[in-house]
């Protein structure tokens, strides 16, 4: 009940982020129901039904990551003075964030169920009744228990991940108001460098090597891709999974190195501030940036393989791709917003000390340019290396 009251009185941008989580949850729930409908209508094709269900876990993971990022930036989960006295300590705040996330995802799952039943023709009285009856296997009844279990996957996974993330690492504290006594701003960047860069590079190299070696597999090792795409050796997908995990692990270290490069060769005040802030925010934005790099590299590699071939994608494949790309991009933007909230106190203190606004804006532009210069060529290189064994 408290989560619903806080949601009702939230800022419109906060409500928009929660609605985006609900929309992503609805998309994943719809894909899960489609996989269940296929399994019910084709009991003899159990392998194909399992593969369809496994492909749904890719957008599910992207949705859970986005839900966790939204929960971390939720103002209702920030610690404030006096909340512990009324029983809202760190544990209760984490539970509150998990409840808010579960409410948003449950709303999305309900919308997915209604939309799915409507397109199958099970619900009447609305436009487009049964418009996708053939695609959704409307001739076979849907098992209610299995449908409820699948629809509960996203709310349970997102709520659990949000609670664990907020309990393991404190969220951004509420920024003080301007009436606070002027204090010296804390210098950003004394933070220890991330330690996952060597492991991330090793995983990425291992994934590319496995993909190159297994791309010569025979037909018996093929794993059908969704939509109208060709089948691909299972080892290729395993190698790409390792590559994506390596990029996500190496992201914080690469962002930290970008901050170090900005401060090289006698930096001025703007470059020094941009580099220190980027080093301090490397853990917060590096991992989502690595995930976006992996997703974009996969998209570029897929276009290199299938872009010039007559392989039309099915609507469910397009929906899954949009969910993955949209959720990973939204996660990166939400993490950037969280980083901005974390340095709000320092920015206000610098402005009170006489720093010009143009300097802060220039530092922000420098950070974005440094990340783009490093991660854009890396994305292109990974995509080319991933597509080379398959196109040769």
One Martini backbone bead per residue (centre of mass of N, CA, C, O) as a GRO file, in nm:
protein
  392
    1UNK     BB    1   0.056   0.063  -0.020
    2UNK     BB    2   0.302   0.251  -0.006
    3UNK     BB    3   0.386   0.215  -0.302
    4UNK     BB    4   0.123   0.337  -0.421
    5UNK     BB    5   0.145   0.617  -0.287
    6UNK     BB    6   0.420   0.692  -0.410
    7UNK     BB    7   0.334   0.663  -0.707
    8UNK     BB    8   0.110   0.885  -0.703
    9UNK     BB    9   0.339   1.116  -0.592
   10UNK     BB   10   0.513   1.125  -0.833
   11UNK     BB   11   0.700   1.208  -1.073
   12UNK     BB   12   0.656   1.199  -1.408
   13UNK     BB   13   0.935   1.067  -1.472
   14UNK     BB   14   0.901   0.831  -1.279
   15UNK     BB   15   0.643   0.721  -1.411
   16UNK     BB   16   0.769   0.674  -1.688
   17UNK     BB   17   0.975   0.460  -1.600
   18UNK     BB   18   0.761   0.261  -1.491
   19UNK     BB   19   0.611   0.230  -1.762
   20UNK     BB   20   0.852   0.110  -1.913
   21UNK     BB   21   0.871  -0.141  -1.740
   22UNK     BB   22   0.585  -0.239  -1.803
   23UNK     BB   23   0.627  -0.264  -2.110
   24UNK     BB   24   0.858  -0.468  -2.099
   25UNK     BB   25   0.699  -0.682  -1.942
   26UNK     BB   26   0.482  -0.719  -2.159
   27UNK     BB   27   0.667  -0.820  -2.383
   28UNK     BB   28   0.776  -1.071  -2.235
   29UNK     BB   29   0.502  -1.199  -2.168
   30UNK     BB   30   0.418  -1.239  -2.462
   31UNK     BB   31   0.651  -1.429  -2.543
   32UNK     BB   32   0.589  -1.649  -2.333
   33UNK     BB   33   0.302  -1.711  -2.437
   34UNK     BB   34   0.387  -1.794  -2.720
   35UNK     BB   35   0.558  -2.035  -2.630
   36UNK     BB   36   0.322  -2.182  -2.489
   37UNK     BB   37   0.134  -2.206  -2.734
   38UNK     BB   38   0.328  -2.377  -2.904
   39UNK     BB   39   0.353  -2.615  -2.701
   40UNK     BB   40   0.045  -2.686  -2.701
   41UNK     BB   41   0.017  -2.724  -3.027
   42UNK     BB   42   0.324  -2.887  -3.018
   43UNK     BB   43   0.399  -3.173  -2.861
   44UNK     BB   44   0.617  -3.300  -3.068
   45UNK     BB   45   0.788  -3.010  -3.038
   46UNK     BB   46   0.982  -2.980  -2.777
   47UNK     BB   47   1.246  -2.849  -2.873
   48UNK     BB   48   1.126  -2.592  -3.002
   49UNK     BB   49   0.985  -2.492  -2.741
   50UNK     BB   50   1.241  -2.462  -2.568
   51UNK     BB   51   1.385  -2.260  -2.754
   52UNK     BB   52   1.174  -2.038  -2.738
   53UNK     BB   53   1.201  -2.002  -2.431
   54UNK     BB   54   1.506  -1.933  -2.423
   55UNK     BB   55   1.488  -1.670  -2.599
   56UNK     BB   56   1.322  -1.508  -2.375
   57UNK     BB   57   1.572  -1.455  -2.171
   58UNK     BB   58   1.698  -1.211  -2.305
   59UNK     BB   59   1.472  -0.992  -2.258
   60UNK     BB   60   1.447  -1.054  -1.957
   61UNK     BB   61   1.729  -0.957  -1.870
   62UNK     BB   62   1.697  -0.667  -1.979
   63UNK     BB   63   1.451  -0.596  -1.800
   64UNK     BB   64   1.581  -0.640  -1.523
   65UNK     BB   65   1.804  -0.431  -1.558
   66UNK     BB   66   1.612  -0.190  -1.592
   67UNK     BB   67   1.458  -0.219  -1.322
   68UNK     BB   68   1.704  -0.173  -1.141
   69UNK     BB   69   1.778   0.111  -1.245
   70UNK     BB   70   1.506   0.241  -1.164
   71UNK     BB   71   1.521   0.173  -0.858
   72UNK     BB   72   1.783   0.344  -0.802
   73UNK     BB   73   1.626   0.627  -0.904
   74UNK     BB   74   1.425   0.623  -0.685
   75UNK     BB   75   1.323   0.849  -0.448
   76UNK     BB   76   1.189   0.639  -0.237
   77UNK     BB   77   1.495   0.492  -0.188
   78UNK     BB   78   1.607   0.723  -0.033
   79UNK     BB   79   1.788   0.834   0.216
   80UNK     BB   80   1.658   0.987   0.517
   81UNK     BB   81   1.601   1.187   0.762
   82UNK     BB   82   1.395   0.988   0.991
   83UNK     BB   83   1.324   0.703   0.865
   84UNK     BB   84   1.444   0.511   1.082
   85UNK     BB   85   1.242   0.599   1.312
   86UNK     BB   86   0.989   0.465   1.124
   87UNK     BB   87   1.128   0.192   0.981
   88UNK     BB   88   1.314   0.316   0.720
   89UNK     BB   89   1.555   0.153   0.631
   90UNK     BB   90   1.752  -0.015   0.418
   91UNK     BB   91   1.571  -0.267   0.411
   92UNK     BB   92   1.294  -0.130   0.366
   93UNK     BB   93   1.376   0.018   0.106
   94UNK     BB   94   1.433  -0.237  -0.057
   95UNK     BB   95   1.145  -0.350  -0.030
   96UNK     BB   96   1.004  -0.107  -0.160
   97UNK     BB   97   1.144  -0.131  -0.435
   98UNK     BB   98   1.044  -0.418  -0.492
   99UNK     BB   99   0.743  -0.351  -0.483
  100UNK     BB  100   0.739  -0.142  -0.712
  101UNK     BB  101   0.850  -0.334  -0.928
  102UNK     BB  102   0.626  -0.549  -0.904
  103UNK     BB  103   0.392  -0.366  -0.987
  104UNK     BB  104   0.490  -0.291  -1.270
  105UNK     BB  105   0.527  -0.586  -1.379
  106UNK     BB  106   0.239  -0.684  -1.324
  107UNK     BB  107   0.100  -0.489  -1.512
  108UNK     BB  108   0.242  -0.593  -1.767
  109UNK     BB  109   0.141  -0.889  -1.748
  110UNK     BB  110  -0.160  -0.822  -1.771
  111UNK     BB  111  -0.145  -0.689  -2.048
  112UNK     BB  112  -0.032  -0.936  -2.196
  113UNK     BB  113  -0.272  -1.124  -2.145
  114UNK     BB  114  -0.493  -0.951  -2.277
  115UNK     BB  115  -0.357  -0.922  -2.556
  116UNK     BB  116  -0.331  -1.221  -2.620
  117UNK     BB  117  -0.633  -1.301  -2.594
  118UNK     BB  118  -0.730  -1.098  -2.808
  119UNK     BB  119  -0.562  -1.208  -3.057
  120UNK     BB  120  -0.689  -1.503  -3.030
  121UNK     BB  121  -1.017  -1.460  -2.944
  122UNK     BB  122  -1.102  -1.490  -2.629
  123UNK     BB  123  -1.169  -1.188  -2.666
  124UNK     BB  124  -1.446  -0.972  -2.692
  125UNK     BB  125  -1.538  -0.637  -2.817
  126UNK     BB  126  -1.282  -0.571  -2.990
  127UNK     BB  127  -1.050  -0.480  -3.176
  128UNK     BB  128  -0.886  -0.733  -3.335
  129UNK     BB  129  -1.024  -1.001  -3.316
  130UNK     BB  130  -0.820  -1.259  -3.393
  131UNK     BB  131  -0.573  -1.148  -3.579
  132UNK     BB  132  -0.355  -1.386  -3.440
  133UNK     BB  133  -0.453  -1.689  -3.437
  134UNK     BB  134  -0.238  -1.843  -3.606
  135UNK     BB  135   0.022  -1.746  -3.457
  136UNK     BB  136  -0.116  -1.826  -3.150
  137UNK     BB  137  -0.274  -2.091  -3.140
  138UNK     BB  138  -0.608  -2.086  -3.091
  139UNK     BB  139  -0.694  -2.401  -3.103
  140UNK     BB  140  -0.540  -2.405  -2.825
  141UNK     BB  141  -0.541  -2.426  -2.508
  142UNK     BB  142  -0.443  -2.254  -2.221
  143UNK     BB  143  -0.253  -2.304  -1.951
  144UNK     BB  144  -0.304  -2.145  -1.659
  145UNK     BB  145  -0.064  -2.221  -1.475
  146UNK     BB  146   0.165  -2.169  -1.680
  147UNK     BB  147   0.095  -1.873  -1.736
  148UNK     BB  148   0.136  -1.768  -1.444
  149UNK     BB  149   0.429  -1.852  -1.415
  150UNK     BB  150   0.544  -1.686  -1.652
  151UNK     BB  151   0.428  -1.405  -1.557
  152UNK     BB  152   0.603  -1.421  -1.277
  153UNK     BB  153   0.901  -1.390  -1.362
  154UNK     BB  154   0.947  -1.085  -1.385
  155UNK     BB  155   0.856  -0.981  -1.104
  156UNK     BB  156   1.042  -1.167  -0.935
  157UNK     BB  157   1.317  -1.099  -1.065
  158UNK     BB  158   1.307  -0.788  -1.034
  159UNK     BB  159   1.258  -0.771  -0.728
  160UNK     BB  160   1.505  -0.933  -0.637
  161UNK     BB  161   1.725  -0.766  -0.781
  162UNK     BB  162   1.657  -0.495  -0.644
  163UNK     BB  163   1.701  -0.578  -0.351
  164UNK     BB  164   1.997  -0.674  -0.382
  165UNK     BB  165   2.118  -0.412  -0.500
  166UNK     BB  166   2.027  -0.217  -0.263
  167UNK     BB  167   2.162  -0.388  -0.032
  168UNK     BB  168   2.463  -0.396  -0.141
  169UNK     BB  169   2.410  -0.092  -0.253
  170UNK     BB  170   2.382   0.217  -0.199
  171UNK     BB  171   2.201   0.470  -0.264
  172UNK     BB  172   2.128   0.774  -0.345
  173UNK     BB  173   2.142   1.047  -0.183
  174UNK     BB  174   2.000   1.313  -0.071
  175UNK     BB  175   2.008   1.627  -0.155
  176UNK     BB  176   2.086   1.915  -0.051
  177UNK     BB  177   2.019   2.220   0.013
  178UNK     BB  178   2.105   2.565  -0.019
  179UNK     BB  179   2.108   2.613   0.310
  180UNK     BB  180   2.366   2.497   0.339
  181UNK     BB  181   2.664   2.491   0.445
  182UNK     BB  182   2.957   2.576   0.327
  183UNK     BB  183   3.157   2.340   0.155
  184UNK     BB  184   3.392   2.134   0.058
  185UNK     BB  185   3.429   1.962  -0.209
  186UNK     BB  186   3.438   1.652  -0.315
  187UNK     BB  187   3.673   1.476  -0.473
  188UNK     BB  188   3.673   1.323  -0.751
  189UNK     BB  189   3.849   1.003  -0.795
  190UNK     BB  190   3.969   0.816  -0.524
  191UNK     BB  191   3.897   0.565  -0.651
  192UNK     BB  192   3.913   0.248  -0.721
  193UNK     BB  193   3.993   0.049  -0.957
  194UNK     BB  194   3.884  -0.165  -1.164
  195UNK     BB  195   3.926  -0.543  -1.187
  196UNK     BB  196   3.776  -0.656  -1.474
  197UNK     BB  197   3.946  -0.615  -1.737
  198UNK     BB  198   4.114  -0.876  -1.781
  199UNK     BB  199   3.869  -1.069  -1.774
  200UNK     BB  200   3.712  -0.935  -2.005
  201UNK     BB  201   3.924  -0.977  -2.226
  202UNK     BB  202   3.939  -1.284  -2.198
  203UNK     BB  203   3.639  -1.344  -2.260
  204UNK     BB  204   3.628  -1.209  -2.537
  205UNK     BB  205   3.850  -1.379  -2.671
  206UNK     BB  206   3.721  -1.655  -2.612
  207UNK     BB  207   3.455  -1.605  -2.763
  208UNK     BB  208   3.580  -1.555  -3.044
  209UNK     BB  209   3.726  -1.829  -3.062
  210UNK     BB  210   3.480  -2.012  -3.034
  211UNK     BB  211   3.328  -1.899  -3.277
  212UNK     BB  212   3.544  -1.962  -3.494
  213UNK     BB  213   3.555  -2.271  -3.440
  214UNK     BB  214   3.226  -2.339  -3.439
  215UNK     BB  215   3.144  -2.237  -3.737
  216UNK     BB  216   3.225  -2.546  -3.854
  217UNK     BB  217   2.983  -2.692  -3.795
  218UNK     BB  218   2.739  -2.902  -3.811
  219UNK     BB  219   2.404  -2.963  -3.836
  220UNK     BB  220   2.371  -3.101  -3.547
  221UNK     BB  221   2.463  -2.807  -3.403
  222UNK     BB  222   2.209  -2.659  -3.458
  223UNK     BB  223   2.045  -2.341  -3.375
  224UNK     BB  224   1.758  -2.203  -3.392
  225UNK     BB  225   1.639  -1.911  -3.499
  226UNK     BB  226   1.443  -1.663  -3.491
  227UNK     BB  227   1.237  -1.660  -3.739
  228UNK     BB  228   1.407  -1.633  -4.071
  229UNK     BB  229   1.667  -1.744  -3.978
  230UNK     BB  230   1.933  -1.909  -3.962
  231UNK     BB  231   2.114  -2.148  -3.855
  232UNK     BB  232   2.332  -2.206  -3.566
  233UNK     BB  233   2.583  -2.285  -3.399
  234UNK     BB  234   2.606  -2.333  -3.067
  235UNK     BB  235   2.900  -2.229  -3.024
  236UNK     BB  236   2.846  -1.942  -3.124
  237UNK     BB  237   2.653  -1.860  -2.893
  238UNK     BB  238   2.851  -1.916  -2.666
  239UNK     BB  239   3.069  -1.717  -2.762
  240UNK     BB  240   2.882  -1.464  -2.749
  241UNK     BB  241   2.827  -1.480  -2.449
  242UNK     BB  242   3.120  -1.437  -2.362
  243UNK     BB  243   3.155  -1.165  -2.501
  244UNK     BB  244   2.933  -1.011  -2.349
  245UNK     BB  245   3.048  -1.062  -2.065
  246UNK     BB  246   3.321  -0.924  -2.119
  247UNK     BB  247   3.215  -0.639  -2.185
  248UNK     BB  248   3.071  -0.596  -1.913
  249UNK     BB  249   3.336  -0.634  -1.739
  250UNK     BB  250   3.515  -0.410  -1.905
  251UNK     BB  251   3.364  -0.136  -1.885
  252UNK     BB  252   3.474  -0.001  -1.621
  253UNK     BB  253   3.775  -0.002  -1.708
  254UNK     BB  254   3.739   0.170  -1.965
  255UNK     BB  255   3.618   0.418  -1.825
  256UNK     BB  256   3.865   0.466  -1.644
  257UNK     BB  257   4.067   0.511  -1.878
  258UNK     BB  258   3.927   0.758  -1.992
  259UNK     BB  259   3.984   0.934  -1.743
  260UNK     BB  260   4.293   0.915  -1.762
  261UNK     BB  261   4.322   1.037  -2.051
  262UNK     BB  262   4.200   1.321  -1.983
  263UNK     BB  263   4.463   1.375  -1.772
  264UNK     BB  264   4.664   1.399  -1.982
  265UNK     BB  265   4.886   1.629  -2.052
  266UNK     BB  266   4.828   1.878  -1.885
  267UNK     BB  267   4.562   1.953  -1.743
  268UNK     BB  268   4.293   2.119  -1.702
  269UNK     BB  269   4.012   2.184  -1.533
  270UNK     BB  270   3.816   2.036  -1.722
  271UNK     BB  271   3.975   1.772  -1.768
  272UNK     BB  272   4.007   1.702  -1.471
  273UNK     BB  273   3.706   1.685  -1.401
  274UNK     BB  274   3.622   1.477  -1.616
  275UNK     BB  275   3.816   1.249  -1.528
  276UNK     BB  276   3.733   1.218  -1.229
  277UNK     BB  277   3.434   1.158  -1.277
  278UNK     BB  278   3.474   0.910  -1.462
  279UNK     BB  279   3.622   0.741  -1.252
  280UNK     BB  280   3.389   0.749  -1.038
  281UNK     BB  281   3.163   0.632  -1.270
  282UNK     BB  282   3.261   0.356  -1.388
  283UNK     BB  283   3.082   0.148  -1.229
  284UNK     BB  284   2.796   0.266  -1.308
  285UNK     BB  285   2.840   0.290  -1.647
  286UNK     BB  286   3.015   0.053  -1.761
  287UNK     BB  287   2.828  -0.194  -1.775
  288UNK     BB  288   2.597  -0.079  -1.956
  289UNK     BB  289   2.797  -0.004  -2.184
  290UNK     BB  290   2.888  -0.295  -2.245
  291UNK     BB  291   2.608  -0.404  -2.319
  292UNK     BB  292   2.554  -0.211  -2.554
  293UNK     BB  293   2.800  -0.299  -2.715
  294UNK     BB  294   2.708  -0.594  -2.753
  295UNK     BB  295   2.436  -0.538  -2.895
  296UNK     BB  296   2.546  -0.370  -3.133
  297UNK     BB  297   2.738  -0.586  -3.236
  298UNK     BB  298   2.516  -0.793  -3.297
  299UNK     BB  299   2.364  -0.616  -3.501
  300UNK     BB  300   2.596  -0.580  -3.702
  301UNK     BB  301   2.648  -0.881  -3.751
  302UNK     BB  302   2.360  -0.950  -3.851
  303UNK     BB  303   2.369  -0.757  -4.094
  304UNK     BB  304   2.616  -0.892  -4.231
  305UNK     BB  305   2.458  -1.169  -4.271
  306UNK     BB  306   2.128  -1.059  -4.341
  307UNK     BB  307   2.093  -0.780  -4.493
  308UNK     BB  308   2.118  -0.912  -4.812
  309UNK     BB  309   1.889  -1.112  -4.738
  310UNK     BB  310   1.583  -1.301  -4.777
  311UNK     BB  311   1.505  -1.254  -4.432
  312UNK     BB  312   1.232  -1.243  -4.276
  313UNK     BB  313   1.103  -1.112  -3.995
  314UNK     BB  314   0.931  -1.172  -3.735
  315UNK     BB  315   0.736  -1.024  -3.497
  316UNK     BB  316   0.873  -1.162  -3.249
  317UNK     BB  317   1.164  -1.089  -3.322
  318UNK     BB  318   1.126  -0.785  -3.323
  319UNK     BB  319   1.032  -0.761  -3.032
  320UNK     BB  320   1.287  -0.876  -2.899
  321UNK     BB  321   1.490  -0.671  -3.020
  322UNK     BB  322   1.356  -0.415  -2.907
  323UNK     BB  323   1.381  -0.491  -2.611
  324UNK     BB  324   1.686  -0.517  -2.591
  325UNK     BB  325   1.769  -0.240  -2.705
  326UNK     BB  326   1.585  -0.060  -2.525
  327UNK     BB  327   1.674  -0.159  -2.240
  328UNK     BB  328   1.980  -0.103  -2.262
  329UNK     BB  329   1.956   0.198  -2.327
  330UNK     BB  330   1.782   0.276  -2.077
  331UNK     BB  331   1.991   0.184  -1.870
  332UNK     BB  332   2.212   0.384  -1.946
  333UNK     BB  333   2.043   0.644  -1.897
  334UNK     BB  334   1.977   0.579  -1.599
  335UNK     BB  335   2.273   0.566  -1.501
  336UNK     BB  336   2.336   0.858  -1.579
  337UNK     BB  337   2.127   0.979  -1.385
  338UNK     BB  338   2.253   0.863  -1.128
  339UNK     BB  339   2.525   1.008  -1.162
  340UNK     BB  340   2.406   1.293  -1.150
  341UNK     BB  341   2.289   1.266  -0.863
  342UNK     BB  342   2.566   1.203  -0.722
  343UNK     BB  343   2.698   1.500  -0.834
  344UNK     BB  344   2.515   1.738  -0.732
  345UNK     BB  345   2.667   1.844  -0.482
  346UNK     BB  346   2.932   1.915  -0.627
  347UNK     BB  347   2.814   2.111  -0.835
  348UNK     BB  348   2.699   2.318  -0.632
  349UNK     BB  349   2.967   2.379  -0.491
  350UNK     BB  350   3.116   2.487  -0.743
  351UNK     BB  351   2.918   2.719  -0.798
  352UNK     BB  352   2.963   2.862  -0.517
  353UNK     BB  353   3.285   2.892  -0.584
  354UNK     BB  354   3.271   3.000  -0.916
  355UNK     BB  355   3.195   2.808  -1.125
  356UNK     BB  356   3.119   2.771  -1.438
  357UNK     BB  357   2.877   2.632  -1.633
  358UNK     BB  358   3.050   2.578  -1.887
  359UNK     BB  359   3.249   2.383  -1.749
  360UNK     BB  360   3.047   2.157  -1.685
  361UNK     BB  361   2.955   2.114  -1.979
  362UNK     BB  362   3.236   2.049  -2.094
  363UNK     BB  363   3.284   1.799  -1.917
  364UNK     BB  364   3.046   1.636  -2.026
  365UNK     BB  365   3.138   1.634  -2.325
  366UNK     BB  366   3.409   1.493  -2.274
  367UNK     BB  367   3.301   1.231  -2.162
  368UNK     BB  368   3.131   1.149  -2.408
  369UNK     BB  369   3.365   1.156  -2.616
  370UNK     BB  370   3.549   0.945  -2.483
  371UNK     BB  371   3.349   0.708  -2.492
  372UNK     BB  372   3.302   0.714  -2.799
  373UNK     BB  373   3.600   0.673  -2.893
  374UNK     BB  374   3.624   0.387  -2.753
  375UNK     BB  375   3.341   0.222  -2.805
  376UNK     BB  376   3.289   0.240  -3.111
  377UNK     BB  377   3.536   0.080  -3.225
  378UNK     BB  378   3.486  -0.169  -3.047
  379UNK     BB  379   3.214  -0.248  -3.168
  380UNK     BB  380   3.310  -0.281  -3.460
  381UNK     BB  381   3.531  -0.495  -3.406
  382UNK     BB  382   3.354  -0.714  -3.278
  383UNK     BB  383   3.160  -0.743  -3.519
  384UNK     BB  384   3.370  -0.826  -3.730
  385UNK     BB  385   3.487  -1.074  -3.576
  386UNK     BB  386   3.207  -1.223  -3.553
  387UNK     BB  387   3.139  -1.226  -3.876
  388UNK     BB  388   3.385  -1.352  -4.024
  389UNK     BB  389   3.347  -1.668  -3.988
  390UNK     BB  390   3.048  -1.665  -4.124
  391UNK     BB  391   3.136  -1.518  -4.413
  392UNK     BB  392   3.382  -1.705  -4.520
   0.00000   0.00000   0.00000
